[in-house]
């Protein structure tokens, strides 16, 4: 039994019977369906239509809306500042190389 990971600390864990789990935790509610189940079904459908010849004619949603979809559509202030900074650096580089 050399080079084995000790698992004796797992022996003392109290295992609950399945009947003690509230049924509400096993039922998919609307939040879980929207956040986990629907994107998983959509991703699976995309994989199937991409790889199974017979299913390639099926229409599948290609974009999954997420919680921050509206915010991510907006152009960030940092992105616009970065573009201004980069254009200034390019201008300065060109100016410097012309006047050397």
GROMACS elastic network, one bead per residue, 0.5 to 0.9 nm:
[ bonds ]
;  ai    aj funct       b0    kb
    1     4     6  0.62540   500
    4     7     6  0.88002   500
    6     9     6  0.76098   500
    7    10     6  0.55839   500
    7    11     6  0.74156   500
    8    11     6  0.54627   500
    8    12     6  0.78857   500
    9    12     6  0.62557   500
    9    13     6  0.78679   500
   10    13     6  0.56289   500
   11    14     6  0.84006   500
   16    19     6  0.82380   500
   16    20     6  0.66238   500
   16    21     6  0.80776   500
   17    20     6  0.56366   500
   17    21     6  0.75923   500
   18    21     6  0.56349   500
   18    22     6  0.89261   500
   19    22     6  0.76645   500
   19    23     6  0.86463   500
   20    23     6  0.88811   500
   21    24     6  0.85062   500
   21    25     6  0.73667   500
   21    26     6  0.82805   500
   22    25     6  0.58202   500
   22    26     6  0.74671   500
   23    26     6  0.53516   500
   23    27     6  0.66134   500
   24    27     6  0.53355   500
   24    28     6  0.81687   500
   24    29     6  0.85920   500
   25    28     6  0.77819   500
   25    29     6  0.89579   500
   28    31     6  0.81213   500
   28    32     6  0.60881   500
   28    33     6  0.62514   500
   28    37     6  0.86165   500
   29    32     6  0.55158   500
   29    33     6  0.61250   500
   29    34     6  0.87084   500
   30    34     6  0.60910   500
   30    35     6  0.85731   500
   31    34     6  0.52245   500
   31    35     6  0.60800   500
   31    36     6  0.82605   500
   32    35     6  0.51539   500
   32    36     6  0.54634   500
   32    37     6  0.65648   500
   32    38     6  0.87041   500
   33    36     6  0.56328   500
   33    38     6  0.58416   500
   33    39     6  0.86223   500
   34    37     6  0.62860   500
   34    38     6  0.55496   500
   34    39     6  0.74539   500
   35    38     6  0.68042   500
   35    39     6  0.68506   500
   35    40     6  0.89178   500
   35    66     6  0.79123   500
   35    67     6  0.85006   500
   36    39     6  0.57577   500
   36    40     6  0.61166   500
   36    41     6  0.87186   500
   37    40     6  0.51667   500
   37    41     6  0.61639   500
   37    42     6  0.86074   500
   38    41     6  0.51444   500
   38    42     6  0.61150   500
   38    43     6  0.85941   500
   39    43     6  0.59980   500
   39    44     6  0.84626   500
   39    64     6  0.67087   500
   39    65     6  0.88205   500
   40    43     6  0.51323   500
   40    44     6  0.61016   500
   40    45     6  0.85315   500
   41    44     6  0.51231   500
   41    45     6  0.61266   500
   41    46     6  0.86632   500
   42    45     6  0.50365   500
   42    46     6  0.62152   500
   42    47     6  0.87180   500
   42    60     6  0.72494   500
   42    61     6  0.68298   500
   42    62     6  0.80776   500
   42    64     6  0.79621   500
   43    46     6  0.50511   500
   43    47     6  0.62788   500
   43    48     6  0.86659   500
   43    61     6  0.89485   500
   43    62     6  0.85763   500
   43    64     6  0.88746   500
   44    47     6  0.51384   500
   44    48     6  0.62150   500
   44    49     6  0.86659   500
   45    48     6  0.50916   500
   45    49     6  0.61070   500
   45    50     6  0.84707   500
   45    60     6  0.66790   500
   45    61     6  0.86608   500
   46    49     6  0.52145   500
   46    50     6  0.60293   500
   46    51     6  0.85995   500
   46    60     6  0.63598   500
   46    61     6  0.78430   500
   46    62     6  0.73262   500
   47    50     6  0.51380   500
   47    51     6  0.61581   500
   47    52     6  0.82670   500
   48    51     6  0.52911   500
   48    52     6  0.54805   500
   48    53     6  0.87220   500
   48    55     6  0.68095   500
   48    56     6  0.78949   500
   49    52     6  0.56251   500
   49    53     6  0.73186   500
   49    54     6  0.80361   500
   49    57     6  0.74888   500
   49    58     6  0.68071   500
   49    59     6  0.83800   500
   49    60     6  0.78219   500
   50    53     6  0.77813   500
   50    55     6  0.79749   500
   50    56     6  0.62962   500
   51    55     6  0.81418   500
   51    56     6  0.76630   500
   52    55     6  0.54813   500
   52    56     6  0.64365   500
   53    56     6  0.54304   500
   53    57     6  0.83581   500
   54    57     6  0.72391   500
   54    58     6  0.87042   500
   55    58     6  0.55816   500
   55    59     6  0.89774   500
   56    59     6  0.80863   500
   59    62     6  0.89574   500
   61    64     6  0.72494   500
   65    68     6  0.81809   500
   65    69     6  0.59619   500
   66    69     6  0.53047   500
   66    70     6  0.87061   500
   67    70     6  0.80167   500
   67    71     6  0.88671   500
   68    71     6  0.53223   500
   68    72     6  0.60516   500
   68    73     6  0.87215   500
   69    72     6  0.51984   500
   69    73     6  0.63477   500
   70    73     6  0.53624   500
   70    74     6  0.70429   500
   71    74     6  0.55424   500
   71    75     6  0.86324   500
   72    75     6  0.75392   500
   72    76     6  0.83134   500
   73    76     6  0.88922   500
   75    78     6  0.85415   500
   75    79     6  0.69769   500
   75    80     6  0.74789   500
   76    79     6  0.52408   500
   76    80     6  0.66226   500
   76    81     6  0.87551   500
   77    80     6  0.53101   500
   77    81     6  0.61689   500
   77    82     6  0.85590   500
   78    81     6  0.50497   500
   78    82     6  0.60183   500
   78    83     6  0.86690   500
   79    82     6  0.50699   500
   79    83     6  0.63673   500
   79    84     6  0.88303   500
   80    83     6  0.51513   500
   80    84     6  0.64015   500
   80    85     6  0.86882   500
   81    84     6  0.51384   500
   81    85     6  0.61283   500
   81    86     6  0.85694   500
   82    85     6  0.50273   500
   82    86     6  0.60423   500
   82    87     6  0.85256   500
   83    86     6  0.51279   500
   83    87     6  0.61162   500
   83    88     6  0.85904   500
   84    87     6  0.51949   500
   84    88     6  0.62121   500
   84    89     6  0.86729   500
   85    88     6  0.51375   500
   85    89     6  0.62256   500
   85    90     6  0.87030   500
   86    89     6  0.50377   500
   86    90     6  0.61937   500
   86    91     6  0.85767   500
   87    90     6  0.51007   500
   87    91     6  0.61518   500
   87    92     6  0.86238   500
   88    91     6  0.50349   500
   88    92     6  0.61100   500
   88    93     6  0.85096   500
   89    92     6  0.50934   500
   89    93     6  0.60378   500
   89    94     6  0.85511   500
   90    93     6  0.50655   500
   90    94     6  0.61383   500
   90    95     6  0.85116   500
   91    94     6  0.51855   500
   91    95     6  0.60626   500
   91    96     6  0.85246   500
   92    96     6  0.59649   500
   92    97     6  0.85507   500
   93    96     6  0.51147   500
   93    97     6  0.61856   500
   93    98     6  0.86084   500
   94    97     6  0.52441   500
   94    98     6  0.61801   500
   94    99     6  0.87429   500
   95    98     6  0.52631   500
   95    99     6  0.63621   500
   95   100     6  0.88950   500
   96    99     6  0.53130   500
   96   100     6  0.63153   500
   97   100     6  0.55320   500
